[in-house]
Amino acid sequence: MKTTFVEEIELGSRNALIKLNILRYFINNGENTLPELGREMEVSVPTVTKLVGELIEDGFVIDFGKVETNGGRRPNIYGLNPDSGCFLGVDIKRFKVNLALINFKGELVNEIVSQAFLYENTEESFNALCDIINEYVDGLSLPKKKILSVGINMSGRVNTQTGHSYSMYYFNERPLSEIFQERLGMHVTIDNDSRSMTYGEFMNGVVKDEKNIFFINVSWGLGMGIIVDGKLYYGKSGFSGEFGHIPVFDNEIICHCGKKGCLETEASGSFIYRRFLEKIAEGNSSILNPKLQKGQQLVLEDIIDAAINDDILAIELIEEVGNNLGKQIAVLINLFNPELIVVGGSLASTGDYLLLPVRSAVKRYSLNLVSRDTQIKLSKLGDNAGVIGACLMSRSKLLGII
């Protein structure tokens, strides 16, 4: 029986590694000819011809035919086969879940879907999430077997290698990815949401040629993704990037991690949500007052929309978060001297209301000689960074690229 490509990867054969490099090249650079691929892979043209032929047999690569040249023999060009399979991304947020599907080439198959959802550490919340994913898959116009893998983003401490989540849905010792697979009937990987957002931005977002990057996820919580020398940094157990749990404030606010004074307690969407309701109770006014007076529940997105629509109370709280955040980003810059810091997450949609106080605090508290070469930019993908990153990471993990 012929050994499959996935089995070759598991065996770690030299040819499998070259095939992975070919796929990685196509993913990062697009189509090319066999001679050019041979030069990039540093292997002979006969070898690359044989391996590309096997990838075509496996359905991963397609021959696009002759390319136009100014004369002489025209070579064929090869690239990823978009129809060889799809990858589903699931990005869980505090009050909703985003879902998207990409083809093998990394292109969105349909519109990103956003579904109302309450993210809580309960069996009921987990069951509701599985129902949402299954309903989404059932509504697709393609057979379920075409979905090669599902990538699910989760907040907190996630070990993607073992498939365990230690912050959410940790109901027993079994890997959560394994439980998801049973409920969904598909291959599943899980990862930290900030890390997936970082990967999405790195592959398809604001990142150009930078190789050393911090992605700051300012959403309901506060997280960070790290790229060092062009590769995601996981840390020893996969728990790197817990930026929100740096002990900064001398307050009595208990963070969801169980400790007091974490950066997240005064530099996150949950802080804005809590303080906004407190301010309203104290008599402050907002364009959201009528909604509250009708007894309707607010979500964080309501306050973000209010800020975008010039609500003074919402703007003031976002600026406070920006200032608190900027001080600690200055610490990161002083310590690591990165090329680029990307500010993303749901609060990044407020634009300069968040970014200007971040930049002002960074300028005030960082060392000029260190920070002058560090760019600070808003996420290009915005609210879609997580779900796009989840799709792309599920593809890369299945192929053993990351």
Secondary structure, 3 states (H helix, E strand, C coil): CCCCHHHHHHHCCHHHHHHHHHHHHHHHHCCEEHHHHHHHHCCCHHHHHHHHHHHHHHCCEEEEEECCCCCCCCCEEEEECHHHCEEEEEEECCCEEEEEEEECCCCECCCCEEEECCCCCCHHHHHHHHHHHHHHHHCCCCCHHHEEEEEEEECCCEECCCCEECCCCCCCCCCHHHHHHHHHCCCEEEEEHHHHHHHHHHHHCCCCCCCCEEEEEECCCEEEEEEECCEECCCCCCCCCCHHHCECCCCCCECCCCCECEHHHCCCHHHHHHHHHHHHHCCCCCCCHHHHHCCCCCCHHHHHHHHHCCCHHHHHHHHHHHHHHHHHHHHHHHHHCCCEEEEECHHHHHCHHHHHHHHHHHHHHCCHHHHCCCEEEECCCHHHHHHHHHHHHHHHHHCCCC
